[in-house]
Amino acid sequence: MNDQSHTNLASAGNNKLNIATGLRVDLQLIADKIKPGTRVLDVGCGDGALLNYLATDKDVDGRGIELSQSGVNSCVARGLAVIQGDADTDLTDYPSGAFDYVILSQTLQAVHQPHEVLRQMLRIGRRGVVSFPNFGCWRVRWDLLTRGRMPITKTLDQPWYTTPNIHMCTVKDFVLLCADLGIIIEQSIMADHNGRPTPIQGSGFFANLLSEQGVFVLKNGV
């Protein structure tokens, strides 16, 4: 996995905080899906903001894996149980059914084998919670149509030659991948460029066209 996490993938325009919790709003959407007192593995946990919130406010037994040394150092400074590791290679070391939830926030598009990472997530955990920027959003389509260039938006804020994103996908792509892998989508939340939930329901045409981010709760259907 590239030097990525859900803290440094978010753009400057996507850092609005939930006033009540102090958590970034898109991370709050994920946190709301985690039941109290559960076991959680956060893959690409960054500086540990989400893990710290879950531990203090939901009493979860949280663990993390993070590629960047700076992220690991920040997590350790918070007293979190986080190790340095790569989602593409190190998830195989975890035993099956070790966690209730495995979180992959704004990192799926940066791994080399997204399908294998999803498989490993749902082997390790009873549920997976995944979020990613939607390359099918109308803003992205409009940029490609009118400028003929790779788009730069609030959720895709780096030029093509420096971005760590190597497997961009749309909401529709992700839904079809889950179907191919036998993964059940239990819940889906569409979000705007600031990470706030939108009134769009489901994960169909309008979700693919209008949402800039997707948050999905998954379980293994195989």
Buried (B, 14 or more C-beta within 10 A) or exposed (E): BBEBBBBBBBBEEBBEBBEEBEBBBBBBBBBBBBEEEBBBBBBBBBBBBBBBBBBEEBEBBBBBBBBBEBBBBBBEEBEBEBBBBBBBEBBEEBEEEBBBBBBBBBBBBBBBBBBBBBBBBBBBBBBBBBBBBBBBBBBBBEBEEEEEEBBBBBBBBEEEEEBBBEBBBBBBBBBEBBEEBEBEBBEBBBBBBBBBBBEBEEBEEBBBBBBBBBBBBBEBEE
